[in-house]
Amino acid sequence: SLLVRFELEPSGAGTLLRMVESGFDGRGLDDAQVVAEYEDHESGWDHFLGRLPAYAASVGALS
C-alpha cells in the first residue's frame, strides 16, 4: 500500500512542509505500471500542493 508522510519543520519565520509518498514498489505491478502510477500521482500532487499556499493564506496560517 502507499504511504504519504507530511513533515513540518520550522524555517525562519515560517514552516517548511515536506511531503513524501512511498510504496510504489513491491505491490506486484510491472515496471511500466509503477512508472505510470508514479507519474499520475506526481501530477496530482503538483496540482493540489500548488494550491496549498493560497489556502493557508486564506485561513490565516501564514500570518
N, C-alpha and C positions, 0 to 999 in steps of 0.2 A: 504494500500500500504506500501511497505517497504521504509525505510528512512536510508540512510547511511550518517553519520556525521564524518568529519575529523577535529580533533582538533590539533593545533600546539602550542607547549609550549616551551619556552626557557629552555635549560637544559645544564648547564655548557657552553662549547664552541659550543654546537650543538643545535639541536631541537628535542623534543620528539613528535612523531606522534602518536595520539590515534585515532583509528577508532572504531566507534560504529554503528552497524546495528540494527535497531529496526522495529517493526511492524509485527512480525511473528504471533502474536495472533490477534484475532478479525477480521479475514478475512473469517470466515465460514469454515475453514478447521478442520478436526478432529485431535485429538492429534497425531496420527501416521503420518499424512501428515505434520503437523507442525514440528515434530521431523526430518522427512526425509528432508524437505526443509532446516531446520536449519543446519543439518549435511552436506548437499550438499554445502550450502553457506560457511560454515566453511572451508571445504576442498578447495574450490575455492579461498577464501581469503588467506589461508595459502600459496597457490601456488603463487598468484600474489603479496602479500605483502612481501613474502620471496625474490622476485626478486627486490624489491624497492631499497635496499642499493646499489647494483651493478649499477643499472640505475642512481641513484643520483650521485654516484661517477663518472660515465662516462660523466655526463653533468657538473661536477664541483660543484655540490650542497654541497658536503661535504668538500670543500677546504676552 
